[in-house]
Amino acid sequence: MKVKSIIAYFYSELKKSPVAKNYLKFRGITKETVIKFKLGYAPPNSLYVPRFHDRLIVPIYDPYGNPVGWTARTLIDAHPKYVNTKESPEFQKSRLLFGYHLAKKAIVKSGYAILVEGQFDAMRLHQVGLPNTVASSGTTFKAAGANLLARYTSKVYVAFDGDNAGELAKIKAQKLLQDLGVEAILVNLPEGDDPDTYVYKYGVGKFKDLLRNSK
C-alpha cells in the first residue's frame, strides 16, 4: 500500500483506541491538533510492520505536503522511544522538516520561523498559536533543512532542548543558517526543558518572552 493509504489507516485506528487517546490527552494534545497533523495509532497485530505496533503514528510530509513516511512513538516509554520508517529517496530525515508544509505561509506572514528539535515541540507550538514552527528530526539538522527555511525567511529562532546535546546542536544549526545569510537567534531554555514541556508548564506567553529576550 502507498504511504498515504497506510497513514489514513493509522488515523482511523486512533479513533478506536482509548489508550492512544488517553496518552494524547495526558500530553495535552487537542483533537484539533490530531486532525491538523493526521496523528494515528498502529494497533497490536495490525497488517503493517510489527515494529510499529502499539505506537502513536506521526506522519511526515515533504515540503509540498505529500506524505513520505512516519515516526512511531511508544506509549509506555519502551525502548526505543521512537521508530521511523526506513530511509528512502522520498524519506530522508536530514532533508525534511516536520510541519514545514503547514508552516510556510505563517513563516512568511510572521517574518520568522521557529526551529525546534521534536515533533511534539512543533505540535505544541502550533497548538498555542505559533504555526510558524518546524522541527528537525531530533538534533539532525543539516544544510538541506537550512535551505528549506532560507526559502521563506531571513530570521530563525533556534529553540532546541535545554540539555548538552541541544546546546551543541543549536550552535551547529546557527552556523548552517548564517552561512545562507539567515539571522539565527538562539533561544535558551532551562536545563531539562524543551519547548513542549516549557509551554505546558508556563504557558505560551512565557515562551514568547524567551524569544523576545534572545539575541
C-alpha positions in Angstrom: 0.0 0.0 0.0 1.0 3.6 -0.6 2.2 5.7 2.4 -0.9 7.9 2.1 -3.2 4.9 2.5 -1.3 3.5 5.4 -1.4 6.8 7.2 -5.1 7.0 6.6 -5.5 3.6 8.2 -3.5 4.6 11.2 -5.5 7.8 11.5 -8.8 5.8 11.6 -7.4 3.4 14.1 -6.6 6.2 16.6 -10.3 6.9 16.9 -10.8 3.4 18.2 -8.0 3.3 20.8 -8.8 4.6 24.3 -5.1 4.0 25.2 -3.8 6.2 22.4 -6.4 8.9 23.0 -5.7 8.9 26.8 -2.0 9.3 26.0 -2.6 12.3 23.8 -4.9 13.8 26.5 -2.1 13.3 29.0 0.3 15.1 26.7 -2.2 17.9 26.3 -2.7 17.4 22.6 -6.1 18.6 21.4 -8.4 17.0 18.9 -7.8 19.9 16.5 -4.0 19.1 16.6 -4.7 15.4 16.0 -6.7 16.4 12.9 -4.2 19.0 11.7 -1.2 16.6 11.8 -3.2 13.5 11.0 -1.9 11.6 14.0 -2.6 7.9 14.1 -2.2 4.7 16.0 -0.7 1.3 15.0 -2.7 -1.3 16.9 -1.2 -4.6 18.0 -1.4 -7.2 15.3 -2.2 -4.8 12.6 -1.4 -5.5 9.0 1.7 -3.4 8.9 5.3 -3.8 10.1 5.3 -5.3 13.7 7.9 -2.8 14.9 5.3 -0.1 14.8 2.6 -2.0 16.8 1.0 -0.2 19.8 2.7 3.1 18.9 1.4 6.6 18.2 2.0 7.4 14.5 3.2 10.9 13.5 3.1 11.3 9.7 6.0 13.0 7.9 5.4 15.1 4.8 7.7 16.5 2.1 7.8 20.3 1.6 4.8 20.1 -0.8 2.5 18.3 1.6 2.9 14.7 0.3 3.2 12.0 3.0 6.5 10.2 2.7 6.7 8.3 6.0 6.1 8.5 9.7 7.6 8.3 13.2 6.1 5.9 15.7 6.3 6.8 19.4 5.9 4.3 22.2 3.0 5.0 24.5 4.8 3.4 27.5 8.3 4.8 27.1 9.7 1.5 26.0 13.0 1.4 24.2 13.4 2.6 21.5 11.2 5.6 22.2 10.9 6.4 18.5 10.9 4.2 15.4 11.0 5.7 11.9 10.1 4.3 8.5 13.2 3.2 6.6 15.1 5.8 4.7 14.2 6.0 1.0 14.7 8.6 -1.8 11.5 10.3 -0.5 12.1 9.8 3.2 15.4 11.2 4.3 15.3 12.7 7.8 18.1 15.2 7.2 16.3 16.6 4.2 12.9 17.1 5.8 11.4 19.4 8.4 8.4 18.3 10.3 5.4 20.7 9.9 7.1 22.6 7.1 4.3 22.2 4.6 1.9 23.6 7.2 4.2 26.4 8.4 5.3 28.0 5.2 2.5 30.7 5.0 2.8 31.5 8.7 6.6 31.9 8.3 6.1 34.4 5.5 3.4 36.2 7.4 5.2 36.5 10.7 8.6 37.2 9.1 10.4 34.5 11.1 10.5 30.7 11.8 10.9 28.8 15.0 13.1 25.7 14.7 12.7 23.0 17.4 14.1 19.5 17.5 11.0 17.4 18.4 7.6 16.7 16.7 5.7 17.2 20.0 7.5 20.6 20.4 6.3 21.7 17.0 2.8 20.4 17.6 2.6 22.2 20.9 3.7 25.5 19.5 1.2 25.2 16.6 -1.5 24.4 19.1 -0.8 27.6 21.1 -0.8 29.9 18.2 2.8 29.7 16.8 2.1 28.0 13.4 5.4 29.2 12.0 7.2 26.4 13.8 9.0 23.5 12.2 11.0 20.6 13.7 14.2 18.8 12.7 14.4 15.1 13.4 16.0 15.4 16.8 19.3 17.2 16.6 19.7 16.0 13.0 19.6 19.5 11.3 21.5 19.6 8.1 22.2 22.1 5.2 19.1 20.8 3.4 16.9 21.9 6.3 18.6 25.3 6.4 17.9 25.7 2.7 14.2 25.0 3.2 14.0 27.7 5.8 16.0 30.2 3.8 13.4 30.0 1.0 10.8 31.8 3.1 12.6 33.8 5.8 15.8 35.5 6.8 15.2 35.1 10.6 15.0 31.9 12.6 14.7 31.3 16.3 16.5 28.1 17.2 14.8 26.6 20.3 16.4 23.2 20.8 16.2 21.3 24.1 17.8 22.6 27.2 20.4 19.9 27.5 24.0 19.4 26.3 23.0 17.8 23.0 20.6 20.6 22.3 23.1 23.3 23.1 25.7 21.8 20.7 23.1 21.3 18.0 21.9 24.9 18.3 25.4 26.2 17.6 25.7 23.9 14.5 22.3 25.0 13.3 23.2 28.6 13.7 26.3 28.2 11.6 24.3 26.4 8.8 21.7 29.2 8.8 24.2 32.0 9.0 26.1 30.6 6.0 22.9 31.2 4.0 22.5 34.8 5.2 19.8 33.9 7.7 19.8 35.5 11.1 19.8 32.6 13.6 18.8 33.6 17.1 19.5 31.0 19.9 16.7 30.5 22.4 18.0 29.4 25.8 15.5 27.0 27.6 16.1 25.9 31.2 18.0 22.8 31.6 15.8 19.8 31.4 13.1 21.6 29.4 12.1 21.5 25.8 9.5 23.8 24.1 6.8 21.3 24.7 7.3 20.9 28.4 8.1 24.6 28.9 4.9 25.8 27.2 2.9 23.1 29.0 4.2 24.3 32.4 4.5 28.1 32.0 2.3 29.0 29.0 2.9 30.5 25.6 3.3 34.0 27.0 6.5 32.9 28.9 7.8 31.2 25.8 7.3 34.4 23.7 9.2 36.2 26.4 12.1 33.8 25.8 12.0 34.6 22.1 11.9 38.4 22.7 14.8 38.2 25.2 17.0 36.0 22.9 19.9 37.5 21.0 
